[in-house]
């Protein structure tokens, strides 16, 4: 079982090489799934990285497209927030959804 701190995004000093060439999305019954090289992106807990709105997935896509040779998770706040929401906030989903959607709409 992985703990917080075991994931690359939890250790900004760890360098993660960029492993994809293209970034896009696919509409699913649950929302919009991030695709890296046409494969569904996953959260650290292996859940599909899905955003509830087109505006949010557009922001997440922009973060992933903006990466250089290595991934800088500090420059990916929307991706991080959505991953936390999907991985850890299931019991508080309505509250977190309103927080994240409110941030996007601001």
TORKOL-4160 file (C-alpha; in steps of 0.2 Angstrom, whole numbers, padded with zeros to 4 digits, m for minus):
106
<pt num="1" X="0000" Y="0000" Z="0000"/>
<pt num="2" X="0007" Y="0017" Z="m0005"/>
<pt num="3" X="0006" Y="0031" Z="0007"/>
<pt num="4" X="0006" Y="0050" Z="0004"/>
<pt num="5" X="0024" Y="0054" Z="0002"/>
<pt num="6" X="0027" Y="0039" Z="m0009"/>
<pt num="7" X="0021" Y="0047" Z="m0025"/>
<pt num="8" X="0032" Y="0057" Z="m0036"/>
<pt num="9" X="0020" Y="0072" Z="m0035"/>
<pt num="10" X="0023" Y="0072" Z="m0016"/>
<pt num="11" X="0041" Y="0073" Z="m0017"/>
<pt num="12" X="0045" Y="0089" Z="m0028"/>
<pt num="13" X="0064" Y="0085" Z="m0027"/>
<pt num="14" X="0061" Y="0069" Z="m0037"/>
<pt num="15" X="0063" Y="0071" Z="m0056"/>
<pt num="16" X="0050" Y="0062" Z="m0067"/>
<pt num="17" X="0054" Y="0062" Z="m0085"/>
<pt num="18" X="0040" Y="0066" Z="m0097"/>
<pt num="19" X="0033" Y="0050" Z="m0103"/>
<pt num="20" X="0020" Y="0055" Z="m0116"/>
<pt num="21" X="0019" Y="0065" Z="m0133"/>
<pt num="22" X="0001" Y="0070" Z="m0135"/>
<pt num="23" X="m0013" Y="0076" Z="m0123"/>
<pt num="24" X="m0031" Y="0075" Z="m0126"/>
<pt num="25" X="m0048" Y="0070" Z="m0118"/>
<pt num="26" X="m0062" Y="0058" Z="m0120"/>
<pt num="27" X="m0080" Y="0061" Z="m0115"/>
<pt num="28" X="m0086" Y="0047" Z="m0103"/>
<pt num="29" X="m0102" Y="0045" Z="m0093"/>
<pt num="30" X="m0093" Y="0052" Z="m0078"/>
<pt num="31" X="m0086" Y="0067" Z="m0086"/>
<pt num="32" X="m0070" Y="0070" Z="m0097"/>
<pt num="33" X="m0055" Y="0059" Z="m0095"/>
<pt num="34" X="m0038" Y="0065" Z="m0098"/>
<pt num="35" X="m0028" Y="0055" Z="m0111"/>
<pt num="36" X="m0010" Y="0054" Z="m0113"/>
<pt num="37" X="m0004" Y="0046" Z="m0130"/>
<pt num="38" X="m0023" Y="0041" Z="m0132"/>
<pt num="39" X="m0022" Y="0031" Z="m0116"/>
<pt num="40" X="m0032" Y="0035" Z="m0100"/>
<pt num="41" X="m0022" Y="0044" Z="m0087"/>
<pt num="42" X="m0023" Y="0038" Z="m0069"/>
<pt num="43" X="m0022" Y="0046" Z="m0052"/>
<pt num="44" X="m0009" Y="0039" Z="m0040"/>
<pt num="45" X="m0022" Y="0028" Z="m0033"/>
<pt num="46" X="m0025" Y="0021" Z="m0050"/>
<pt num="47" X="m0042" Y="0029" Z="m0053"/>
<pt num="48" X="m0046" Y="0037" Z="m0070"/>
<pt num="49" X="m0041" Y="0055" Z="m0070"/>
<pt num="50" X="m0059" Y="0062" Z="m0075"/>
<pt num="51" X="m0065" Y="0080" Z="m0074"/>
<pt num="52" X="m0083" Y="0085" Z="m0072"/>
<pt num="53" X="m0083" Y="0099" Z="m0085"/>
<pt num="54" X="m0075" Y="0104" Z="m0101"/>
<pt num="55" X="m0068" Y="0120" Z="m0094"/>
<pt num="56" X="m0059" Y="0109" Z="m0080"/>
<pt num="57" X="m0052" Y="0096" Z="m0092"/>
<pt num="58" X="m0046" Y="0111" Z="m0103"/>
<pt num="59" X="m0036" Y="0118" Z="m0088"/>
<pt num="60" X="m0029" Y="0101" Z="m0084"/>
<pt num="61" X="m0024" Y="0098" Z="m0102"/>
<pt num="62" X="m0015" Y="0114" Z="m0103"/>
<pt num="63" X="m0005" Y="0110" Z="m0087"/>
<pt num="64" X="0001" Y="0093" Z="m0095"/>
<pt num="65" X="0004" Y="0101" Z="m0112"/>
<pt num="66" X="0015" Y="0114" Z="m0103"/>
<pt num="67" X="0027" Y="0102" Z="m0096"/>
<pt num="68" X="0045" Y="0101" Z="m0103"/>
<pt num="69" X="0057" Y="0087" Z="m0103"/>
<pt num="70" X="0052" Y="0083" Z="m0085"/>
<pt num="71" X="0036" Y="0084" Z="m0075"/>
<pt num="72" X="0035" Y="0099" Z="m0063"/>
<pt num="73" X="0020" Y="0094" Z="m0052"/>
<pt num="74" X="0021" Y="0111" Z="m0043"/>
<pt num="75" X="0015" Y="0119" Z="m0060"/>
<pt num="76" X="0000" Y="0108" Z="m0061"/>
<pt num="77" X="m0012" Y="0114" Z="m0047"/>
<pt num="78" X="m0028" Y="0108" Z="m0056"/>
<pt num="79" X="m0022" Y="0091" Z="m0060"/>
<pt num="80" X="m0016" Y="0089" Z="m0042"/>
<pt num="81" X="m0033" Y="0095" Z="m0035"/>
<pt num="82" X="m0043" Y="0084" Z="m0046"/>
<pt num="83" X="m0032" Y="0069" Z="m0041"/>
<pt num="84" X="m0034" Y="0073" Z="m0023"/>
<pt num="85" X="m0053" Y="0074" Z="m0025"/>
<pt num="86" X="m0054" Y="0057" Z="m0034"/>
<pt num="87" X="m0042" Y="0048" Z="m0023"/>
<pt num="88" X="m0046" Y="0055" Z="m0006"/>
<pt num="89" X="m0062" Y="0065" Z="m0005"/>
<pt num="90" X="m0075" Y="0052" Z="m0011"/>
<pt num="91" X="m0085" Y="0053" Z="0005"/>
<pt num="92" X="m0085" Y="0072" Z="0004"/>
<pt num="93" X="m0087" Y="0073" Z="m0015"/>
<pt num="94" X="m0101" Y="0086" Z="m0016"/>
<pt num="95" X="m0091" Y="0098" Z="m0005"/>
<pt num="96" X="m0075" Y="0096" Z="m0015"/>
<pt num="97" X="m0084" Y="0096" Z="m0032"/>
<pt num="98" X="m0091" Y="0113" Z="m0027"/>
<pt num="99" X="m0074" Y="0120" Z="m0021"/>
<pt num="100" X="m0065" Y="0114" Z="m0037"/>
<pt num="101" X="m0078" Y="0120" Z="m0049"/>
<pt num="102" X="m0079" Y="0136" Z="m0040"/>
<pt num="103" X="m0060" Y="0138" Z="m0042"/>
<pt num="104" X="m0062" Y="0135" Z="m0061"/>
<pt num="105" X="m0076" Y="0147" Z="m0063"/>
<pt num="106" X="m0067" Y="0161" Z="m0054"/>
